[in-house]
Structure formats: C-alpha cells, structure tokens
Amino acid sequence: MNDQGRSSEAQTTDRLELLLVTGMSGAGKTAATAALDDIGWFVVDNLPPSLLMDLVTTVTTRTDLRRVAVVADVRGGVFFSELRGALDLLGEQGIRPTVLFLEASDEALVRRFESARRPHPLQAGGRVLEAIEREREELASLRVAADVVVDTSLLNVHELGARVRAAFSGPEVGLRAIVVSFGFKYGLPVDADMVADMRFLPNPHWVPHLRVQNGTDVEVSDYVLAQPGAEEFLDHYSELVEMVSQGYLREGKRFVTLGIGCTGGKHRSVAMTEALAQRLRKQGIETLVVHRDLGRE
C-alpha cells in the first residue's frame, strides 16, 4: 500500500469508535449491549478475537458505521486467549478500543446463575463458585486495564442501561463522571476510581426530625451543607476532579467513577453527591448521579 493509501486508512480508522465489552459471565452484558444498540452502536456479540482486525477493516472500508461495540468473553473458549494478541495488533495500527468491564460480586453471580438454571461457561460439571473464581483470574488483566468498570451487583437492567447510556450516548468531547453515594457499612463500590469519606461531617441521623429523611430532601441537604468544612470540601474536591480530568484525557481515560461515602449511604453522602454533581456539571463535566444504598435498612 502506498503512503496515500495508508494515510487514507488511518484517517478512516481515526473516525471509528471501537468499544470492547467484556467482564464476568452473568454480570449483565446482554442488558449493556441492548442499551448500546438503543443509542446507535453496531454490536457484534462473541466475535473470535482473531477476527477483530478483519472487522475493523471491513467496517471502515465498506460501511459508514462509526460506533462499533464488540463483546468478547470466556464463552469464546480457546479463542478468548487470542484477545491480548488481537488488541496488540490493533495497537500497532493506532487503534485503541475503549474497554467496558462488567463486574459483580460472587454472591450476586451465584444467585443469577441459580435463578437462570444455566451453567457457568467454565463450570464443566463443577461448582459455579469455582468457575467464577477461575473466570476472575482469567479476566484480571482486562479488569485492570478497563476504561469503565461497572459493578452490577445491586443494579437492575434499567439502572445498568442508564449507566451505559450515560457513558456512551454521545460524542466524546471531555470527561464523563458517575458520582455514586454509598454506605461504608455495605462496602466500598468496587468500580470507583476515587473515594471520599463524608464521615467528617455531623450525622443527620442523630437529629430526630431529619432521621427519617434522606440527603435528597431539602432539610437534610441544607443541614449537611451548612456544616463546617462541607462547602470547603466541595470547592477543593471539584477542583481536584477538574485537575485530574486533564490527565485522564491525555491518557485516553474518558470516564471516571467517584464514590462519596458515609456510614449508611442515606444522609451525608447523598447530599454531598448531589452538590458535587452540580459543581461538576458547571465545569462542563457530564455527570450521572447514582445513590447505591439509598433505601437500604
């Protein structure tokens, strides 16, 4: 191929958005790809990784598709082991797919497989929990390298769809953020890139008329934001996110999940999450709010 041909191909592939959807079996890839399809992505499920380069070539030379999502997971069996080499080959052509990794707790995955009455792809007659553990080991390097990690343990299909649409619905012009409120007593959000602890603020739980309310209620929000250090935290934390966002974008990371925690995920973390999201939006960062533990006892 001559220089002009290579230049034309490079320009064409530069316009292609390639998304690799992977993660734990049972973590919601079907719901995630349905959401992608709804917002205009062309989805290819369970493609052998060795055909990734062929797919990119076909799409860029024979179609006008510009947003392609490929699902690759352990269902591919021996073919899945070829994924690392296929990604390296794409990298040599200057193509770096965005990686969406779907995660869930062992308990959630076991419950889903038992409910569906279907075996895990790696089960082979053994225990489903052993298959899940083996799958985690096989996917560890992809999990670390992922651009977006979504923990679906507590999400229904509609909530998962909303998370996917928020991350991948439009042109990528800057950083996109998901701000998750949570309760430390229920565990850290495993998909959080940064975590902040709101337990330095007085707890509205100990104010009788606020106890039954939550951080989305005006009285609770006003109480939390009026406490010493609350506004200062929001000032500094939003500045920190704005600062690191430039580094994230330079490194090709366009999505960030921020965890804002308090004891139970009902009052302080919820109020501060809502307030932080408002500030991030004013900075031009597209932001989705998720209250993970709101409503839990």
C-alpha positions in Angstrom: 0.0 0.0 0.0 1.3 3.4 -0.9 1.7 6.4 1.5 -1.5 8.0 0.3 -3.4 4.7 0.8 -2.0 4.3 4.4 -2.9 8.0 5.1 -6.5 7.5 3.9 -6.9 4.3 6.0 -5.5 6.0 9.1 -8.0 8.9 8.7 -10.8 6.4 8.3 -9.9 4.4 11.4 -9.4 7.6 13.4 -13.1 8.2 12.9 -14.1 4.8 14.3 -15.1 4.4 17.9 -14.4 0.8 18.9 -15.8 -0.4 22.2 -14.8 -3.8 23.8 -17.5 -5.1 26.1 -16.2 -7.8 28.5 -16.4 -8.9 32.1 -17.9 -11.6 34.3 -20.4 -14.0 33.0 -23.8 -13.1 34.4 -22.8 -9.5 35.1 -25.2 -8.0 32.5 -23.5 -7.9 29.1 -26.8 -8.7 27.4 -28.5 -5.7 29.1 -25.5 -3.5 28.4 -25.3 -4.3 24.7 -29.1 -3.8 24.4 -28.6 -0.3 25.7 -25.7 0.3 23.3 -27.9 -0.9 20.4 -30.6 1.5 21.5 -28.3 4.5 21.2 -27.0 3.6 17.8 -24.0 1.4 18.4 -23.4 -1.5 16.0 -23.0 -4.5 18.3 -21.1 -7.7 17.4 -21.5 -10.5 20.1 -19.0 -13.2 20.9 -16.6 -12.4 18.0 -13.5 -14.5 17.9 -10.7 -12.0 18.8 -8.6 -13.1 15.9 -11.2 -11.5 13.6 -11.1 -8.1 15.3 -8.7 -6.6 12.8 -10.8 -8.0 9.9 -13.9 -6.5 11.4 -12.3 -3.0 11.7 -11.1 -3.2 8.1 -14.5 -4.3 6.8 -16.3 -1.6 8.8 -14.0 1.2 7.8 -13.7 0.4 4.1 -17.2 -1.0 3.3 -19.7 0.8 5.6 -20.3 4.2 7.1 -20.5 2.8 10.7 -18.5 4.8 13.2 -19.5 3.3 16.5 -18.9 -0.4 16.9 -19.1 -2.5 20.1 -17.6 -6.0 20.2 -18.5 -8.4 23.0 -15.7 -10.8 23.9 -15.7 -13.1 27.0 -14.9 -16.6 28.2 -17.7 -18.0 26.1 -15.2 -17.9 23.2 -13.3 -20.7 24.8 -9.9 -21.2 23.3 -10.5 -18.2 21.0 -10.7 -15.8 24.0 -7.0 -16.5 24.8 -6.2 -14.7 21.5 -7.7 -11.4 22.7 -4.4 -10.0 24.0 -2.7 -10.6 20.7 -5.6 -9.1 18.8 -5.5 -5.9 20.9 -1.8 -5.6 20.4 -2.3 -5.9 16.6 -4.9 -3.1 16.8 -2.5 -1.0 18.8 0.1 -1.4 16.0 -2.4 0.2 13.7 -3.0 3.1 16.1 -6.4 1.7 17.2 -7.1 1.6 20.9 -10.6 0.3 21.8 -12.3 1.6 24.9 -12.9 -1.2 27.3 -16.1 -1.6 29.3 -15.8 -4.2 32.0 -18.9 -5.5 33.8 -18.3 -6.7 37.4 -20.5 -8.3 40.1 -20.0 -9.9 43.5 -19.6 -13.6 43.8 -22.9 -13.7 45.7 -24.8 -11.8 43.0 -23.4 -14.0 40.2 -24.2 -17.3 42.0 -27.7 -16.1 42.7 -28.2 -15.2 39.0 -26.9 -18.5 37.7 -29.1 -20.4 40.1 -32.1 -18.3 39.2 -31.5 -18.8 35.4 -30.8 -22.5 36.0 -28.0 -22.3 33.4 -24.4 -23.4 34.0 -21.4 -21.0 34.0 -19.4 -21.3 30.8 -16.4 -22.5 32.8 -18.3 -24.8 35.2 -17.8 -28.1 33.4 -19.8 -30.1 36.0 -18.1 -28.4 39.0 -19.3 -25.8 41.4 -20.4 -22.5 40.0 -18.4 -20.6 42.6 -15.2 -22.3 41.5 -16.0 -21.3 37.9 -16.5 -17.7 38.9 -13.1 -17.7 40.7 -11.4 -19.2 37.7 -13.0 -16.6 35.4 -11.9 -13.7 37.7 -8.3 -15.0 37.3 -8.6 -15.1 33.5 -10.0 -11.6 33.3 -7.8 -9.9 35.9 -5.6 -8.1 33.3 -8.6 -6.8 31.4 -10.2 -5.6 34.6 -7.1 -3.6 35.5 -6.8 -2.1 32.0 -10.5 -1.2 31.6 -11.6 2.3 30.9 -15.0 1.9 32.5 -15.9 -0.7 35.2 -19.5 -1.1 36.3 -20.4 -3.1 39.3 -23.9 -4.5 38.6 -24.3 -6.4 41.9 -27.1 -4.1 43.0 -28.3 -2.8 39.6 -31.4 -3.9 37.8 -31.4 -4.0 34.0 -32.9 -0.5 33.7 -30.3 1.0 36.0 -27.5 -0.7 34.2 -28.9 0.5 30.9 -28.9 4.1 32.3 -25.2 3.8 33.3 -24.2 2.5 29.8 -26.2 5.2 28.0 -24.7 7.9 30.2 -21.2 6.8 29.4 -21.6 6.0 25.7 -24.5 8.0 24.3 -22.8 10.9 22.6 -19.6 12.4 21.1 -16.7 12.2 23.4 -15.7 15.9 24.0 -14.5 15.6 27.5 -14.5 13.6 30.7 -17.7 12.0 31.9 -18.3 11.2 35.5 -20.6 8.9 37.6 -20.9 10.1 41.2 -22.0 7.2 43.5 -23.2 7.8 47.0 -22.7 4.7 49.3 -22.6 3.5 52.8 -19.3 2.2 54.2 -21.2 -0.5 56.2 -22.2 -2.0 52.9 -18.7 -2.0 51.4 -16.8 0.2 49.0 -18.0 0.5 45.4 -15.6 -1.7 43.5 -15.9 0.3 40.3 -14.9 3.7 42.0 -11.8 5.4 40.7 -11.7 7.9 43.6 -13.4 7.6 47.0 -14.2 10.4 49.5 -15.3 9.9 53.1 -18.1 12.2 54.4 -18.0 10.9 58.0 -16.1 14.0 59.0 -19.5 15.8 58.9 -22.1 15.6 61.7 -24.6 12.8 61.1 -28.2 13.9 60.5 -29.2 10.5 61.8 -28.9 11.9 65.3 -31.2 14.8 64.6 -34.7 13.3 65.3 -36.7 15.2 62.6 -34.0 14.5 60.0 -33.5 10.8 60.7 -36.5 9.6 58.6 -35.5 11.9 55.7 -32.5 11.4 53.3 -30.0 13.5 51.5 -32.2 14.4 48.6 -34.6 16.2 51.0 -34.0 19.9 51.2 -33.9 20.0 55.1 -31.2 17.3 55.2 -29.2 18.9 52.3 -29.3 22.3 53.9 -28.2 20.8 57.2 -25.3 18.9 55.7 -24.0 21.8 53.5 -24.2 24.2 56.4 -21.7 22.2 58.5 -18.1 23.5 58.8 -16.0 22.0 56.1 -18.8 20.9 53.7 -18.5 23.8 51.2 -14.7 23.8 51.5 -14.7 20.1 50.7 -16.8 20.7 47.6 -14.6 23.5 46.5 -11.4 21.6 46.8 -12.8 18.2 45.5 -14.4 19.7 42.4 -11.1 21.5 41.7 -9.2 18.2 42.2 -11.5 16.4 39.7 -11.0 19.2 37.2 -7.3 19.0 37.6 -7.0 15.2 37.2 -9.5 15.2 34.3 -6.9 16.7 32.0 -4.5 13.9 32.9 -7.2 11.3 32.4 -8.0 12.7 29.0 -4.3 12.8 28.0 -4.0 9.1 29.0 -7.1 8.2 27.0 -9.4 7.7 30.0 -12.7 9.5 29.3 -14.8 8.1 32.2 -14.4 8.4 35.9 -16.5 7.0 38.8 -16.4 8.9 42.1 -17.5 7.3 45.3 -18.9 9.5 48.1 -19.4 7.6 51.3 -20.9 8.0 54.8 -21.9 5.4 57.3 -25.1 4.2 55.8 -25.4 6.0 52.4 -28.6 7.8 53.4 -27.8 11.4 54.5 -24.4 12.9 54.2 -23.1 11.0 51.2 -26.4 11.6 49.3 -26.5 15.3 50.0 -22.8 15.8 49.1 -23.1 13.7 45.9 -25.9 15.8 44.6 -24.0 19.0 45.5 -20.8 17.7 43.9 -22.6 16.7 40.7 -24.0 20.2 40.3 -20.5 21.7 40.5 -19.0 19.2 38.1 -21.8 20.0 35.6 -20.9 23.7 35.8 -17.3 22.7 35.0 -18.6 21.1 31.8 -18.2 17.5 33.0 -21.2 15.3 32.0 -22.3 13.8 35.3 -24.7 10.9 36.3 -25.7 10.5 40.0 -26.3 7.1 41.5 -27.4 6.6 45.1 -26.3 3.0 45.6 -27.5 2.3 49.1 -30.4 4.8 49.4 -33.5 2.9 50.7 -31.5 0.1 52.4 -32.1 -0.5 56.1 
